[in-house]
Amino acid sequence: MSAVIIAKDEAATIGDCIASVAFADEILVVDSGSSDETVAIATGKGAKVIHQPWLGYGPQKRFAVRHAAYDWVLCIDADERVTPELKAAIEAALRMPEFHAYEFPRRNRFLGRWLRHGEGYPDLSLRLFDRHFGQWSDDAVHEKVLCEGPVGRLAGDLLHESAEVLSGYLEKQNRYTLIQAETLWHEGEYAQPWKIVVSPVVRFVKFYVVRLGFLDGWAGLVHIAIGCFNSFMKNAKLLELQRRKAPR
């Protein structure tokens, strides 16, 4: 199995990430131009590092999977870590695979707190797959693995250091919503004014009330509120694109 990581300027997290997948037969880091010590740390930890200018999240991960040495790949981000429980589950599953792909829970740490409800958990993520039967989508953001056949589920968590500095997290969400809106525009989608209002409200009820996000305290409220605002902004930016680019 190859553990595959995409990275840029991840010196603060890449070492722990690589250490958590040391059980893999290969650790491949695809770096898109780090200006910090990411590459030096990765090579020092025994990872193979190759360079690829940024292609977008989906295409970058497709590139990384193509360059892995083994057909089974475990794809994680530089700010994620495999727990010992998940490691044991992965090793057991690959001894005699029953599926071509596996998903597992991802636990998000947000503003210093590990979220246990709402959008923050279980946040099931398909990250382990045989590349003959699965591959990353071409989505520039919110990419996903497209897989043939049923997907297995493993116990154990993938830990994700989601955000410690709120300003940086908000800047990233602003970029994401713009890319989403531009993608929808190029695909011929049109914003529905009612969605701008209704979608965030439905999202809040689903994650804060139904999925008990309120039990995660202040961090849970902020996490879900930002998700709702992202829904609002994605549709608002799409509406702006429609009006700006519509024939006059």
C-alpha positions in Angstrom: 0.0 0.0 0.0 1.1 3.5 -0.8 0.3 6.4 1.6 -0.2 9.5 -0.6 -0.1 13.1 0.7 -0.4 16.3 -1.2 1.3 19.3 0.5 2.4 22.9 0.3 4.0 24.8 3.2 2.9 22.1 5.7 6.1 22.1 7.9 4.0 22.3 11.1 2.0 19.1 10.4 3.8 17.0 7.8 6.1 15.2 10.2 3.3 13.9 12.4 1.2 13.0 9.4 4.1 10.9 7.9 4.8 9.2 11.2 1.2 8.1 11.5 1.4 6.2 8.1 4.9 4.7 8.7 3.3 1.2 8.3 2.7 1.9 4.6 5.0 0.2 2.0 5.6 3.6 0.4 5.0 7.2 1.5 4.6 9.6 -1.4 4.4 13.3 -0.9 3.4 15.5 -3.9 4.6 19.0 -3.1 3.3 22.0 -5.1 6.0 24.5 -4.3 6.6 24.7 -0.5 8.7 27.7 0.7 9.2 26.3 4.2 10.8 23.1 5.5 8.0 20.7 4.2 10.2 18.9 1.7 13.2 18.6 4.0 11.0 17.2 6.8 9.3 14.7 4.5 12.5 13.4 3.0 14.0 13.2 6.5 11.0 11.0 7.5 11.7 8.6 4.6 9.0 9.8 2.2 9.5 10.0 -1.5 8.8 13.6 -2.6 7.9 14.7 -6.2 7.1 18.2 -7.3 3.9 19.2 -9.2 2.6 22.7 -9.6 -0.9 23.1 -8.2 -3.7 21.6 -10.4 -6.6 21.9 -8.0 -7.5 19.5 -5.3 -9.1 16.7 -7.4 -6.5 16.8 -10.2 -3.6 17.1 -7.8 -4.7 14.0 -6.0 -5.3 12.1 -9.2 -1.8 13.0 -10.2 -0.5 11.7 -6.8 -2.4 8.4 -7.1 -1.0 7.8 -10.7 2.5 8.1 -9.4 2.1 5.8 -6.4 4.1 2.5 -6.5 1.2 0.3 -5.4 -2.4 -0.2 -6.5 -3.8 0.1 -3.0 -3.5 3.8 -1.9 -4.3 5.6 1.3 -4.8 9.3 0.6 -4.6 11.7 3.5 -3.9 15.4 3.8 -0.8 16.8 5.6 -3.0 18.1 8.5 -4.4 14.6 9.1 -3.2 11.6 11.2 -4.1 7.9 11.2 -4.9 6.7 14.7 -3.5 3.4 16.0 -7.0 1.9 15.9 -7.4 2.9 12.2 -4.0 1.6 11.4 -4.9 -1.8 12.8 -8.2 -1.8 10.9 -6.4 -0.9 7.6 -3.8 -3.6 8.0 -6.5 -6.2 8.8 -8.7 -5.2 5.8 -5.8 -5.4 3.4 -4.7 -8.9 4.5 -7.8 -10.2 2.6 -9.8 -7.3 1.1 -13.6 -7.8 0.8 -14.1 -4.5 -1.0 -12.3 -2.4 -3.5 -12.5 0.7 -1.3 -13.0 1.6 2.4 -14.3 4.6 4.2 -13.8 5.5 7.9 -14.7 8.3 10.3 -12.8 11.6 10.3 -12.7 13.5 13.6 -12.2 17.2 13.2 -10.4 19.4 15.7 -11.8 23.0 15.4 -10.7 25.9 17.6 -9.0 23.6 20.0 -11.9 21.1 20.5 -12.4 17.7 18.9 -15.9 17.8 17.5 -18.1 14.8 18.2 -21.4 15.8 16.5 -22.9 17.9 13.7 -20.7 18.3 10.6 -17.6 17.5 12.6 -18.2 13.8 13.2 -18.3 11.1 12.0 -17.6 12.9 8.7 -17.1 9.6 6.8 -14.3 9.8 4.3 -13.4 7.3 1.5 -9.6 7.4 1.5 -8.4 3.8 1.0 -9.0 2.2 -2.4 -7.6 0.0 -5.2 -6.9 2.5 -8.0 -8.0 0.0 -10.6 -11.6 0.5 -9.2 -11.5 4.0 -7.9 -10.1 7.5 -8.5 -10.4 11.1 -7.3 -12.9 13.3 -9.1 -11.7 16.3 -11.1 -13.4 18.8 -8.7 -11.2 21.8 -7.9 -12.6 21.7 -4.3 -14.7 19.2 -2.3 -13.2 16.5 -4.4 -14.3 12.9 -3.7 -13.3 9.3 -4.6 -15.5 7.8 -7.3 -15.5 4.0 -6.9 -17.0 1.0 -8.6 -19.0 -1.3 -6.4 -19.9 -1.3 -2.7 -17.6 0.4 -0.1 -16.5 -1.1 3.1 -16.3 0.7 6.4 -13.4 0.6 8.9 -13.3 1.3 12.6 -10.9 3.9 14.0 -10.6 7.6 13.3 -8.7 9.8 10.9 -7.8 12.9 12.9 -8.0 16.2 11.2 -6.5 19.5 12.6 -9.2 21.6 11.0 -8.5 25.1 12.3 -6.6 26.7 15.1 -6.6 30.3 13.7 -10.1 31.4 12.7 -8.9 34.1 10.3 -7.0 31.6 8.2 -9.9 29.2 8.1 -12.3 31.9 6.9 -9.8 33.0 4.2 -9.7 29.4 2.9 -13.6 29.1 3.0 -13.8 32.3 1.0 -11.6 30.8 -1.7 -13.5 27.6 -1.7 -16.9 29.2 -2.2 -15.6 31.3 -5.1 -14.2 28.2 -6.8 -17.5 26.3 -6.2 -19.5 29.2 -7.7 -17.2 29.4 -10.7 -17.4 25.6 -11.2 -21.2 25.7 -11.1 -21.3 28.6 -13.5 -19.1 26.8 -16.1 -21.3 23.7 -15.7 -24.3 25.8 -16.7 -25.9 25.9 -13.2 -28.0 28.9 -12.2 -28.5 30.2 -8.7 -32.1 30.0 -7.4 -32.7 33.1 -5.2 -34.7 31.0 -2.7 -31.7 28.7 -2.2 -29.7 31.7 -0.9 -32.0 32.0 2.0 -33.4 28.5 2.6 -30.3 26.4 2.1 -28.4 27.8 5.1 -31.4 27.5 7.4 -32.0 23.9 6.4 -28.3 23.2 6.9 -28.3 24.7 10.4 -31.3 22.7 11.5 -29.8 19.5 10.2 -26.4 19.8 11.8 -27.0 21.9 14.9 -30.3 20.4 16.0 -30.9 17.0 14.4 -27.3 15.9 14.5 -26.7 17.4 17.9 -24.1 20.0 17.0 -25.1 22.1 20.0 -23.4 19.4 22.2 -20.0 20.6 20.9 -20.4 23.9 22.6 -19.0 27.2 21.2 -16.7 25.4 18.7 -19.6 23.4 17.3 -21.7 26.5 16.9 -19.0 28.4 15.0 -18.2 25.4 12.8 -21.8 24.9 11.7 -22.4 28.6 11.4 -19.5 28.9 9.0 -20.8 26.0 7.0 -24.2 27.7 6.7 -22.6 30.9 5.6 -20.5 29.0 3.0 -23.8 27.7 1.6 -25.1 31.3 1.4 -22.0 32.7 -0.1 -21.6 29.9 -2.8 -25.1 30.7 -4.1 -24.7 34.5 -3.7 -21.4 34.4 -5.7 -23.1 32.2 -8.4 -25.9 34.8 -8.6 -23.3 37.5 -8.9 -21.6 35.7 -11.8 -24.9 35.3 -13.6 -25.7 39.0 -13.4 -22.1 40.1 -14.3 -21.8 37.8 -17.2 -25.3 37.8 -18.5 -25.8 39.3 -22.1 -26.6 43.0 -21.9 
